Amino acid sequence: MTSYKVLDVNDDLPIRTKGPVHSGKVRSVYWLTDEDSARLISEKGYKVPEGTELAIMVISDRISAFDCIWQGENGLNGVPGKGIALNTVASHWFKLFDQAGLAGNHIVDIPHPYVWIVRKASTVKVEAIARQYITGSMWRDYSKGVRNFCGLELPEGLTANQKLDNVLITPSTKGIITGVAEIPEVDDVNITRENITNNLAVFNFKSEDDVAQYEKLLTEGFGLISAELAKLDQIFVDTKFEFGYVEDVDGTNKLIYIDEVGTPDSSRIWDGTAYRDGKIVENSKEGFRQLLINNVPDSDILLNKDRMDEREQLAQEYVLPESVMLAVSDTYVGIASKIVGQDIMIPVDPRGEVIAILDEQYGLITQS
């Protein structure tokens, strides 16, 4: 039996809330009562307007790929240290963004490495994707003759994993967009800049200037992370950012970074030495995706969106060896430790620690 404890279930913590817990593939969000939000803003001195809604965001160690959650043997239904690695890396980049004078973010406090206290934002319905290399799905489409990506024309003669002359912005939809003829009503479909500017309200942008602003923040954020990773001989290949609006203390609306940035989950990161030798060594979730493709009985199930029912069945039944989950842990914890410049420590009892801190230092635990 494994000696590792992972936080695989993160939506049942006894946190006092004003509504149901919203649980995504990896994070769960607990919206605090208005009384607790106001109390914490006052007690902790958070620099947000009075009346701001706060939430506890708890990350898990679950691992998702191809829109499914995967599990390991011996009850290891997560990757040890993965949640801490993601939170620590994202927090590190947000701090550097602040220092560089880029936009702020939604985090107001970090009680524990698994936990962020965040402020409510009005989310922009765009997955902001930036690419510096042609790889993955873009290369697969390019090799089949596609040259137009999200309204951008790529030249002839590119090769797999080649560095592009410029960082490309290739947005997709966040959630299902309805009522726009040229956009299919399914989640995560590629869109053009023109799709966005012609339908500002649909995508929750307040102005066309803000579309240019998100592109600026995406490009500048990408450039900062890329430059920092280059110092570690790591290559920032592509990434996804998300944005939202919040009200500043002076009453103005501003566009900020939300969710996470520059993590091994939301980005591809390659080892520089291996790349120069003509090999790809993934320091991100892409390595896990490739492992699944190479090991499941029928990889088309993972790649073919028309076989989603079969894919979900496969993910429920397919149990990964513990050694695989620990190897993935080494990838996440290793790259995170390298980025932040210190070892990531994996807690013995993550759940117990989170509950104790939120109770003793924040007064948010409901007593049974």
N, C-alpha and C positions, 0 to 999 in steps of 0.2 A: 504493500500500500504506500502511496506517495506521502512524503512528509511535508509537501508544499501546500500552503493554503492560498486559494485564489478567491477574489471577490467576483464570483460568477453571477450571483443574483444581487441586483442593486436597486430593485424597485419595491422592496418590502421593509425598508428601515423604518423604525418607529419615530419618524420626524413629523412634527405637527405641521399640517398643511391646510390650505383653504380649498382644496379640490383634489381630484384624482392625480396620481403620479403619471407623468408622461415618460414612457420608456422607449428609447430608441434601440438600435442594434448594440450600442456600446454604452451610452450615457442615459441616466435617468434624471428627470428634473422634478423637484419638489417645490411647488410655489408656496411661499410662506404666507401666513395670515397677514393682513394689513397691520395688525398690532405688532407682530414680531418683526415685520419689515421696518416699521417706524422705530421700534425699540432698538434694533441693531444699528440703524442709521445714526441714531442719537448716541448710543453707548460707544460705538466703535469709531464714530466720526467719519463715516464714509462720505466721500465728496460727490454726492448725488443729490438731486432736488428732493425736498420733503415730498412724501407721497409716492416715491419710486417703489415699484414692486420688485422684490428680491426673490431669488430662488436658490435652493441648494442643488447643485449639479454634482452627481456622484458618478464617477467613471467606473466601469467594470473591467475585469480581465478577460471578458469574452473575446473571441476572435471571429470576425465575420469576413466572408469573402464570397463573391458572386451572389450577393444579397441573401446569404444564409449564415447561420451560426454553426460553428463546428466544435466538436468535443473530443477529448482524449480519453484513454483508458484509465482505470483506477479512479474514476470520478473526477479527473482533472479537466473540468469543463471550462477551462480558461488557460491563459498563458501567464505564468508567474511574473509579476512585475510589469506587465504590459500597461496596465492603467496608469501606474505611477510614471512610467517612461513617457507616455503620451502627454500627460498633464505637465510634467516637468519641462519637457521640450517646448510645448506650446507657451508656457508661462515665460520661459527664457526668451523666446523670440518676441513675445509681446513687450517684455521689458526693454529689449533692444529697439523695438519700433518706437516706444515712448522716448527713449534717449535720442533717437534720430529725428524726432519731431514729426513722425508719421501720426496717423489717427490713433485714438485710444481704442480700448476693447471693453468687453462686457464684464470682465472679472473685477469685483470690488474687494475680495478677500480670499485667502487660501488657508482654511483651517487645518487641512491635512492633505498630504500628497494625492489622495484619491478624491478630494473634494474642492470644488470652487463655489464661492457665493457669487452669483451673477445678477446683473440688473436686467430687467425686461427690455427687449429691443423689438422694434418693428422690422421684421426680417425682409430683406430683399430676396425675391424669388429667383435668384440666379446663382448657380454654382459657378464661381469665378475660377476658371481653370487657365493656368499659364504653362506653356511648354517651351523648353529650350533644346530638346532633342526629339527626333522622330523615332518613336518606339511604341510598343503596345498596340492598342486598337488603331491608332493613327497610322502606324506602319502597315498593319494588316490591310487597312483600306487603301493606303497609297500603293501597296504592292499589287492590288487588284485594279489599279488604274484611276482611283479617285485622286483629284488634284485640288478640289475646292473643299476647304474645311471651315465651317462656320463663316462663310463669306470671304475667306482668305484663300488666295491662289498660291499653291506651292509649286516650285519649279520642277522641271524634269531632272532625272539623274540622281536623286537622293538615294542613299543607302541606309540599311537598317542601323539604328542607334547613332546616326550621324548628328552632330551638333548643327543647329539651325543658325542662320545669320542673325536673326532677331528672336526675342521672346514672343511667342504667339499667344494671343488671348483667344481661347476657344470655349466660350461659355455654353452651359447647358441649363435646362430648367431645374429648379428646386421645387419639387412637388409637381402636381398636375396643373397645367395651364389650360383653362377652358375659354372658349369663345373667340379664339384667334385662328382663322382659317388655315394659315400656313404652318401652325404648330400642332402636331399630333397630341391628343389628350392622354399622354402617358408620362410617367415620371422620367426625369433624366434623359431628355432628348436634346441633341445639339441645336443651337440657335445662332443667329447672326446678330451683330450689333444693331442692324436695321430692325430686326424683330423687336429688340428691346426699345429702341428710340421711338418706334411707331406705336408702342403699347406701354407707355411709361407706367400708367396706373395699374395695369395688369401685373406688372413685375414689381409693383410697390416702390417705384422711384418717384421722387417728388419733382424732379426736373431733368432736362437733358444734360445740364451741367454736372449733375450727380452721376450720370453714366460715365462721363469723362473722369470724374473724381474717383469712382471705383476702379477704373482702369489704371489710373495713376497710382492709387494705393496698392493695387495688385502688383503692378510692375515694380514699384519701388520696394515693396515688401519682398518680392521674389529676388530682386537684386541684392538686398541686404543679406538674406539668408544664403543665397548662392555664394556671396563673397566670404561670409563667415565659414561656410562648409569647405570652401576651397582651401582655407588655412589648415584644415584637418585632412586635406587631400581626399575630400568627398565631393561628389558631383551632384548638384541639385538639378534633377532631370525635368520633373514636372510637379505640379501641386494644385491643390484646390483651396481657395479661400471662400469665406462667406462674410456677408456684410449686413448691417442693419442700422436703423436710426434710433437714437436716444435723445432725450432732452437734457441739455447741459444745465449747470446750476444757474446760468444767466437766462434760461428760458429758450435758448435757440436750439433748433434741431441740428444734429450733426450725424454724419455717416461714420460708423466705427467698424472695426473687425469684430466678428463674433465666431462662436464655435471654437475651432482650433486652427493653428497655422503651423506649417512646416514640420509636421510629425511624420513618423514612419507609416502611419495609417493613411494620411491624406496626401502623401508625396511619394515619388520615387527618388531614392538616393543611391547612387552607385559609388563603389570604391574606385578612387582615381588610378591607383597603381594597376589594378586589374584591367580597367578600361584602356589604358595606354598599351597593355599587352594584348588587346583585342578580345578580352573576356568581359562578361558582365557579372559582377558580384553585387547582389541586391542587399542593401542595408535598410530594407523597408518591407512592408507587407507583400510587395510583389513577389518576393522569394517564396512566401507561403502559397500565394496563388499558383505559382509555377509548380510547386511541390504537389498541390492538389491535382493540377492538370496532368502531371506525369504519373500519378499513382491511382487515381480513381479508375474503375473498370472502363468507363466510357466518357472521355473528356468533352465530347460534344454536349453532354448534358449541362456542363458548366458554362459553355460558351454560347449555347443556343437559347435565346430568350423564349422561344416557343415551347421549350421543354421545362418550364419553371416548376410545374407540379412534380415532375420526376426529380428535379434538382433538390426541392425541399424534402422529398422522401429520402433521397440519398444522404443529405446532410443529417437527417434524424437518425439514420441507421449506421452511417460510416463512423467508426471510432478510430481515431488516430493514435499511433503508439505514443506512450509517454515521452520517449526519446525525441520525437518530433516536436511535441509541445515545449520541451525544455530547450531544444535547439532554436525554436522561434523566440523563446524567452531571451536566450543569449543574444540574438540579433537585436531585439528591441532594447534591452537593458544596456547592451554594448554600445550601440550608436547614441543612445540618450546620455550615457555617462561621458562619452567622448565629446558630445556637443556642449554639455553644461560644465565639463571640466572637473567632475567629481563622481565618485561611485554612487550609483542608485541603490539604495538599500530596500530590500523587499521585506515588508512587515511579516511577523509571525502570524498575527491575527488581524488582518485588515478591517474586517467588519467590526470587531470589538473595539478597535482603536477609534474608528470613525464615530461610532455611537458614543463612546466615552467623551471625546472632545466636543461633539455637538451638544452633549448634555452639560458638561462641566463648564465649558467656556462660552457657550452660546445660548444655553437654556432652551433648546429646540426639541428635546426628546419628550415624547408623551410617556408618562409613567403608567405602566399597566397595574 
